[in-house]
Amino acid sequence: MSIDLAQVNAGLGRNAQGLVDWAIALGRPAIVTTNFRPFEAVILHMVTRAKADVPVVWMDNGYNTEATYRFADEVTKRLRLDLRIYLPRRSRAHREAVDGPTPALDDPRHAAFTEEVKLEPFARALRETAPKVWFTALRATDTAVRAQMEPVSINPDGLIKVAPLLHWSSKDLYHYCEVHGLPNNFDYVDPTKGEDQRECGLHLAH
């Protein structure tokens, strides 16, 4: 099945639920990734209302806040998510005992840290779930790289990457949460990014 990306993006690029429904209707194995950052309940609600049993992949780096872990549990129960948690090969305690605290962004070891706690677990998730469609909550306002993306793209490996919320504002997301009674979480930290407008590497590698 060939996909006319230009046509899909022009017709559905700003229709988030319509884009989700279109991607689900392709009938291909799908996953949705989450990090349980602010407003993540929106993408999880949209995808699971279209297909309840889509696997939800979380690369838990071990450095999340207590609020993030509580939020993850609440959303998982509320939406009855099929949550698949992928952990680094080493625990945070093991890593810090051997390598010390999280390396700073300008530390040459930071790339290896990101590879260990996020990129390798995601590569493992892709191997085990073998999706053809990947739903992601990335937004154009997140980083300069994401501002250049389209709502639907096809990775070099053939994975169809769908970002229904690409053009949504925080106000749009807040309103959706209010309308659907969804919980939220603002106490979130990603040690692989370090800065809000910096890429963690996941969407550069995939």
Secondary structure, DSSP 4 states (H G I P E B T S, - for coil): ----HHHHHHHHTT-HHHHHHHHHHT---EEEEE---TTHHHHHHHHHHH-TT-EEEEE--S---HHHHHHHHHHHHHHT-EEEEE--SS-HHHHHHHH-SPPPTTSTTHHHHHIIIIIHHHHHHHHHH--SEEE----TTT-HHHHT--SEEE-TTS-EEE-TTTT--HHHHHHHHHHHT---------TTT-STTS--SHHHH-
